[in-house]
Amino acid sequence: MDRQGRQGDGVPEISDEERERAARRRFGRAPRPVRNDPPGWRTGPAWREMEGRGRGERRLKAAAAIAVIAGLALVALRPELVIDRLTGKAHARQEARDAAPLPAESVRPTAAPDETHPDRPTLKEPFRGSPAAQWAEGAAAIEVPAAAAVNGVPAGEVAEGLALAKRFLVAANLDPAVLRGERPTAALDLLDPEDTERRQDTAEAYEHPSREHDPLELFTRYDPAELKPVGEVVKVRGRMWVEAGEKPGQADVKVDYSFVYPFVKIGGNPEDVARTVVRREATFQLFRGRERGGQGRLWLYGAAQDIANSDCGRRDGYLHPRFFSDAQDSGPRASGTPVDPYDRSKSIGADPAEGCGTASRS
């Protein structure tokens, strides 16, 4: 039987809830409201949630600690990564990578290239930290100007002389066989056979190199038992032009080029790269009617060279660059005011150095 309210005697029946509220009022306690707050509201997370959050925080801290330790280890092994950023070298290095190649040199520069952050070359970037990074490469850098008649020498003969001058520079300074020390047969074949003195001096220089007879006066050479080129690229910058000669019917082909060669030492630190800068000036004479030269030959009137970063105390006909890892007390002591080998604003010999000169950079 369902419980329902009784209506006997006209007195309403009191429910159980009303009796409970009346009893609470008698004892001085007000009914407590029922809260419908969502779980966790002002109560903090449940213990399982707290445990999960603690594990996550510990994992993040451990990962951060591992990252810090790895970073410290990398800095210990390669401190230059941080130093380069602090000194601005990293930014300068990226700017150099992004820099456009320089246009061909048409006139003598008025000043040396700007000094940048000094930076050592690497196997991957052998011209890093050098103005040569923006230079053209190899034979393509030796551009032949347009020919015109000069001082009575026809334009056709001038054009031939310019082309032969380029061939001589390439054969003497870029031919891999000549660089390895082999005889410069192709270059010598371009010179007038009547210039017997030049040929005799060259033969003497190759057979018995000395201060008086040095192959490096005309040809670039290294000893393959001592050095190895870094890659196949030689950076080149300079110009070629024609002037009127001393006599009517004579024109002078002038050349002024700098060559930059990167090397590593055989048996040395395989990652220690050194550069040698060789600058060459020469005059080839052309004569109307081919009084000298002609028929695919040149008359070499004079030549000068300047070599930076090569042991000037060794006269064996080879380049001997100094490396960063070499003992500081090896070789003759350099003297004099440092000279910038990339300064092409002056002719060779304009500032002669006494003894073994000093290069400000390579």
URRAZI-V826810 format. One record per pair of residues at least 4 apart in sequence whose C-alpha atoms are under 8 Angstrom apart, sorted by the first residue. I is the first residue (numbers start at 0). J is the second residue. D is the distance in Angstrom with one decimal. If there is no record, write none. Layout:
i:j:d
I:J:D
I:J:D
This chain:
i:j:d
4:11:7.8
4:12:6.0
5:11:7.2
5:12:6.1
6:10:6.6
6:11:6.3
6:12:7.3
13:17:6.5
13:18:6.9
14:18:6.5
15:19:6.3
16:20:6.3
17:21:6.2
18:22:6.2
19:23:6.3
20:24:6.3
20:30:7.2
21:25:6.3
22:26:6.5
23:27:6.3
23:28:5.2
23:29:6.5
23:30:7.3
24:28:5.7
24:29:6.4
36:40:6.3
38:42:8.0
39:43:5.5
39:44:5.7
39:45:7.3
44:48:5.7
44:49:6.0
45:49:6.2
46:50:6.1
47:51:6.2
48:52:6.2
49:53:6.1
50:54:6.3
51:55:6.4
52:56:6.2
53:57:6.2
54:58:6.2
55:59:6.3
56:60:6.2
57:61:6.1
58:62:6.1
59:63:6.1
60:64:6.1
61:65:6.2
62:66:6.2
63:67:6.2
64:68:6.2
65:69:6.1
66:70:6.1
67:71:6.2
68:72:6.2
69:73:6.2
70:74:6.2
71:75:6.1
72:76:6.3
73:77:5.8
73:78:7.5
74:78:4.5
74:79:7.7
74:80:7.0
74:81:6.9
78:82:6.3
79:83:5.4
80:84:6.6
81:85:6.3
82:86:6.0
83:87:5.9
83:88:4.7
83:89:5.1
84:88:6.3
84:89:5.4
84:90:7.2
87:91:6.3
88:92:5.9
88:116:5.9
88:118:8.0
89:93:6.3
90:94:6.3
91:95:6.2
91:115:7.5
91:116:6.8
92:96:6.4
92:116:8.0
92:127:7.8
92:128:7.5
93:97:6.2
94:98:6.0
95:132:7.6
95:133:8.0
98:133:7.1
99:133:6.8
100:133:4.6
100:134:6.1
100:135:7.0
101:133:5.7
101:134:6.0
101:135:7.6
103:140:7.7
103:142:7.8
103:236:7.7
103:237:7.8
103:238:7.9
104:108:7.9
104:236:7.2
104:237:5.9
104:238:5.8
105:238:6.2
106:238:7.4
107:343:7.0
107:344:5.9
107:345:8.0
108:343:6.2
108:344:4.8
109:344:5.1
110:342:6.7
110:343:7.3
110:344:5.2
111:339:7.6
111:341:6.4
111:342:4.1
111:343:6.4
111:344:6.3
112:130:6.7
112:341:6.8
112:342:6.6
115:128:7.0
116:128:6.8
117:128:5.6
118:127:6.4
118:128:4.4
118:129:7.8
119:127:6.5
119:128:6.3
119:272:7.8
120:124:6.0
120:125:4.6
120:126:5.8
120:127:4.9
120:128:6.7
120:271:7.9
120:272:5.8
120:273:7.1
121:125:4.9
121:126:7.8
121:127:7.2
121:270:6.7
121:271:7.1
121:272:5.9
122:229:6.5
122:270:6.3
122:271:8.0
122:272:6.7
125:229:6.9
125:261:6.1
125:272:6.8
125:274:7.9
126:130:7.9
126:131:6.3
126:132:5.2
126:261:7.5
127:132:6.3
128:132:7.6
129:361:6.9
130:134:7.3
130:341:7.3
131:234:6.1
131:235:7.6
131:259:7.2
132:234:7.8
134:140:7.9
134:234:6.0
134:235:6.2
134:236:6.2
135:139:7.1
135:140:5.1
135:234:6.0
135:235:5.9
135:236:6.8
136:140:5.6
136:232:6.4
136:233:5.8
136:234:4.7
136:235:5.7
137:141:7.6
137:173:6.9
137:232:6.7
137:233:5.5
137:234:6.1
137:235:6.1
138:169:6.1
138:173:7.5
140:235:5.8
140:236:6.3
140:237:7.9
141:165:6.6
141:235:7.5
141:236:7.4
141:237:7.2
141:238:7.1
141:239:7.9
142:165:8.0
142:238:7.2
142:239:7.4
143:161:6.3
143:162:6.8
143:165:7.3
143:239:6.6
144:161:7.7
144:239:7.0
144:240:6.9
145:158:7.5
146:154:5.7
146:155:7.4
146:157:6.0
146:158:5.0
146:161:7.9
147:153:7.2
147:154:4.4
147:155:7.8
147:157:6.8
147:158:7.6
148:152:5.5
148:153:4.6
148:154:4.1
148:155:7.7
148:157:6.8
149:153:6.9
149:154:7.2
149:157:7.6
149:241:7.7
149:242:7.2
149:243:6.0
149:249:7.9
149:250:6.1
150:243:5.4
150:244:7.3
150:247:5.9
150:248:5.6
150:249:6.2
150:250:6.3
151:247:6.4
151:248:4.6
151:249:7.0
151:287:6.8
152:156:6.7
152:157:6.7
152:248:5.4
152:249:6.4
152:250:6.5
152:285:7.6
152:286:6.6
152:287:4.9
153:157:6.4
153:287:7.3
154:158:6.1
155:159:6.3
156:160:6.2
156:285:7.8
156:287:7.9
157:161:6.2
157:250:7.8
157:285:7.4
158:162:6.3
159:163:6.2
159:295:7.6
160:164:6.1
160:252:7.2
160:283:8.0
160:285:6.9
160:297:7.0
161:165:6.5
161:239:7.9
161:252:6.7
162:166:6.4
163:167:6.2
163:189:7.2
163:295:7.1
163:296:7.3
163:297:7.1
164:168:6.4
164:252:7.7
164:254:7.9
164:283:7.4
164:297:7.6
165:169:6.2
166:170:6.1
166:186:7.6
167:171:6.0
167:185:8.0
167:186:5.2
167:189:6.7
168:172:5.9
168:173:7.6
168:186:7.9
169:173:5.0
169:174:6.4
170:174:5.1
170:177:7.4
170:183:7.1
170:185:6.3
170:186:5.2
171:177:6.8
171:183:6.6
171:186:5.9
171:217:6.9
171:218:4.9
171:219:6.5
172:177:7.4
172:178:6.9
172:218:6.0
172:219:5.2
172:258:7.8
173:177:7.6
173:178:6.9
173:233:7.5
174:178:6.2
175:179:6.2
176:180:6.6
176:181:5.6
177:181:4.8
177:182:6.1
177:183:5.6
177:218:7.6
177:219:7.2
177:220:6.4
178:218:8.0
178:219:5.7
178:220:4.3
178:221:5.9
179:220:5.9
179:221:5.6
179:222:6.3
179:223:6.0
180:220:5.2
180:221:6.1
180:222:6.5
180:223:7.9
180:317:7.8
182:205:7.5
183:187:6.2
183:218:7.6
184:188:6.1
185:189:6.8
186:190:7.3
187:198:7.5
188:192:7.9
188:296:7.6
189:295:6.7
189:296:4.9
189:297:6.0
190:194:7.4
190:292:7.4
190:296:5.1
190:297:4.7
190:298:5.9
190:299:6.9
191:291:7.3
191:292:5.3
191:293:7.9
191:296:5.2
191:297:5.4
191:298:5.6
194:198:6.7
194:298:7.5
195:199:6.1
196:200:6.2
197:201:6.3
198:202:6.2
199:203:6.2
200:204:6.1
200:212:6.5
201:205:6.3
201:212:7.5
201:214:6.6
202:206:6.2
203:207:5.6
203:208:7.0
203:212:6.5
204:208:4.4
204:209:6.9
204:212:4.5
204:213:5.1
204:214:5.2
204:316:7.5
205:213:7.7
205:214:6.2
205:316:7.5
207:212:7.5
208:212:5.5
208:213:5.3
208:214:6.8
208:314:6.7
208:315:5.3
208:316:5.5
209:213:5.5
209:314:5.3
209:315:6.2
209:316:7.2
210:314:5.8
213:314:7.2
213:315:7.5
213:316:5.5
214:218:5.8
214:219:7.7
214:220:8.0
214:316:5.3
214:317:7.9
215:219:5.5
215:220:6.9
215:316:5.8
215:317:7.0
216:302:7.7
216:303:7.0
216:304:6.3
217:302:7.4
217:304:7.8
219:277:7.9
219:317:7.7
219:318:7.7
220:316:7.2
220:317:5.2
220:318:6.2
221:225:7.8
221:226:6.7
221:317:4.8
221:318:5.1
221:319:7.4
222:226:6.0
222:317:6.1
222:318:7.4
223:227:6.1
224:265:6.8
225:264:5.9
225:265:5.2
225:266:8.0
226:262:6.2
226:263:5.8
226:264:4.7
226:265:5.4
227:262:5.5
227:263:5.4
227:264:6.3
227:265:6.6
228:260:7.3
228:261:5.9
228:262:4.4
228:263:6.5
229:261:5.5
229:262:5.3
229:263:6.6
229:272:7.7
232:260:8.0
233:258:6.6
233:259:5.8
233:260:5.5
233:261:7.7
234:258:5.7
234:259:5.1
234:260:7.1
235:256:6.9
235:257:5.7
235:258:4.7
235:259:6.5
236:256:5.6
236:257:5.4
236:258:6.9
237:254:7.7
237:255:5.5
237:256:4.1
237:257:6.2
238:254:6.1
238:255:5.6
238:256:6.3
239:252:7.2
239:253:5.6
239:254:4.5
239:255:6.6
240:252:5.9
240:253:5.3
240:254:6.7
241:250:6.7
241:251:5.6
241:252:4.6
241:253:5.9
242:250:5.8
242:251:5.2
242:252:6.6
242:253:7.5
243:249:6.4
243:250:4.7
243:251:6.1
244:248:7.7
244:249:4.7
244:250:4.6
244:251:5.5
244:284:7.7
245:249:6.8
248:286:5.7
248:287:4.9
249:284:7.0
249:285:5.6
249:286:4.6
249:287:6.3
250:284:6.0
250:285:5.1
250:286:6.5
251:282:6.3
251:283:5.7
251:284:4.6
251:285:6.0
252:282:5.7
252:283:5.1
252:284:6.3
252:285:7.4
253:280:7.5
253:281:6.0
253:282:4.8
253:283:6.6
254:279:7.7
254:280:5.5
254:281:5.4
254:282:6.6
255:278:7.4
255:279:5.7
255:280:4.4
255:281:6.8
256:278:5.7
256:279:5.4
256:280:6.6
257:276:6.8
257:277:5.6
257:278:4.1
257:279:6.3
258:276:5.7
258:277:5.1
258:278:6.2
259:274:6.6
259:275:5.8
259:276:4.6
259:277:6.4
260:274:5.4
260:275:5.3
260:276:6.5
261:272:6.5
261:273:5.6
261:274:4.3
261:275:6.5
262:272:5.6
262:273:5.4
262:274:6.2
263:267:7.5
263:268:7.7
263:269:6.4
263:270:7.2
263:271:6.1
263:272:5.0
263:273:6.4
264:268:7.0
264:269:7.1
264:271:7.8
264:272:8.0
265:269:7.8
267:271:7.9
268:324:7.2
271:322:6.8
271:323:6.8
271:324:7.0
272:322:7.0
273:320:6.6
273:321:6.8
273:322:5.5
273:323:7.5
273:361:7.9
274:308:7.1
274:320:7.0
274:361:5.8
275:306:7.2
275:307:5.8
275:308:5.2
275:309:6.7
275:318:7.9
275:320:6.1
275:361:6.5
276:306:5.8
276:307:5.1
276:308:6.9
276:340:6.7
276:361:6.7
277:304:7.1
277:305:5.9
277:306:4.6
277:307:6.4
278:304:5.6
278:305:5.1
278:306:6.4
279:302:7.3
279:303:5.9
279:304:4.6
279:305:6.6
280:302:5.6
280:303:5.2
280:304:6.3
280:347:7.4
281:299:7.6
281:300:7.7
281:301:5.7
281:302:4.2
281:303:6.4
282:299:6.2
282:300:5.6
282:301:5.5
282:302:6.5
283:297:6.4
283:298:5.5
283:299:4.6
283:300:5.6
283:301:7.4
284:292:7.9
284:297:7.2
284:298:5.5
284:299:6.6
284:300:6.3
285:289:7.3
285:291:7.1
285:292:6.9
285:293:7.8
285:297:7.5
285:298:7.2
286:290:5.6
286:291:6.2
286:292:7.6
289:293:5.0
289:294:7.9
291:297:7.8
291:298:6.4
292:296:4.8
292:297:4.7
292:298:5.2
293:297:6.6
303:347:7.0
304:347:7.0
305:347:6.7
307:340:6.2
307:357:7.9
307:358:6.0
307:361:7.1
308:319:7.6
308:320:5.1
308:321:6.1
308:358:6.8
308:361:6.8
309:318:5.7
309:319:4.6
309:320:4.2
309:321:6.4
310:318:7.4
310:319:5.2
310:320:6.2
310:321:7.0
310:330:6.8
310:331:7.5
311:331:7.6
311:355:6.1
312:330:7.0
312:331:6.2
312:355:7.8
313:319:7.8
321:325:6.8
325:329:7.3
328:332:7.9
331:355:7.4
332:355:7.2
333:354:7.8
333:355:5.1
333:356:5.5
333:357:5.5
334:353:7.5
334:354:6.9
334:355:5.9
334:356:5.4
334:357:6.0
335:352:6.5
335:353:6.7
335:355:7.8
335:356:5.8
335:357:6.4
336:352:7.8
336:356:7.5
336:357:6.6
337:356:7.1
337:357:4.6
337:358:5.1
337:359:5.0
338:356:7.7
338:357:6.1
338:358:4.9
338:359:5.4
339:358:5.7
339:359:5.1
339:360:6.3
340:358:6.4
340:359:7.4
340:360:7.1
340:361:7.0
345:349:6.3
352:356:5.4
